[in-house]
Amino acid sequence: MIRSTRHPKRPLGGAVLALAGAAAAKEWRQQAGASTAAALSAAYVAGFAGSHPLAKKVGAWPAVLGVAGGVALASWLAVDRRG
């Protein structure tokens, strides 16, 4: 029997990632405009993509936490800091 090496929870994780990204983008657009929302959305997607090779060097959780923290900081600086 040939078994897939793909983890069965990955599609669910992708769906959660997409829903969270869409909700964040909507909030960013409402609070700071379309261009800020587009830039932060690009950072969100780049962080997701970049966390995979980073995980090979530092481990999965440090990569995820580092990337999530970086995007959170960028969001705070671009949107929330304004008050």
N, C-alpha and C positions, 0 to 999 in steps of 0.2 A: 504494500500500500504506500502511495506517495502522499506525504503530508506537507501541507503548506507551511512555510517558515514564517508566514505573516501572522502577526498577533491578532486574534479575533476582536480585540477591543479597539483597534486602530480606527476603523470607520466611525465608531462612536466618538472617539477622541477628536477626529476631524470635524464631526458635526458640532461638537461642543465648541471647538476652536472657531468655527465659522459663525456660530450664533453669538458667541461672546464678542468676536470682532465686529459683527454687524451692529450689535447693541452699542459698543464703544464708539464706532464711527458715527452713529446717529447722534449720540450725546456730544461728541466732539464737534460735529457740524452745527448742532444747535447752539453750542456755547461759544465756538471760536471761528466758525465759517468753514466753507468747503475746502479751501486750500490747506488749512491746518489739519482738517480731518483726513484729507488725502495723504499728507505727509506722515501723520501718525499711523494711518492704516498701512502705509508702505513700511514703516518701521516695525509694525506688528507682524507683517508677513515676513519681512527680512529676518526678524528675530526668531520666528518659528523655523525658517529654513536654516539659519545660522546656528541654532541650538543643536542640531544634529551632528555636524562635524565637531562642534565644541565639546559635545558630550563624550566623544571618543578620547578627548584629551583630559578633561577634568571630571568626567562622570555625568550621569544623566541629571540627577537632582541639582548639582551645582550649576550646570548649564541652563536648565529650565529656570531656576531661581534668579540667576544672573541676567538672563535675557528678559524675563518678566520684570525684574527690578529696573532694568534699563529703559524699557518701554514705559513703565509706570512713572519713572522720573521725567522722561521726555513729555509725557502727558501732563504731569503736574506743572512743569515749566511752561508748556505751551498753552495750557487751558486753565488749570485750577489755581495757579499762583495769582492770576489776575484778580481773584476775589470776587 
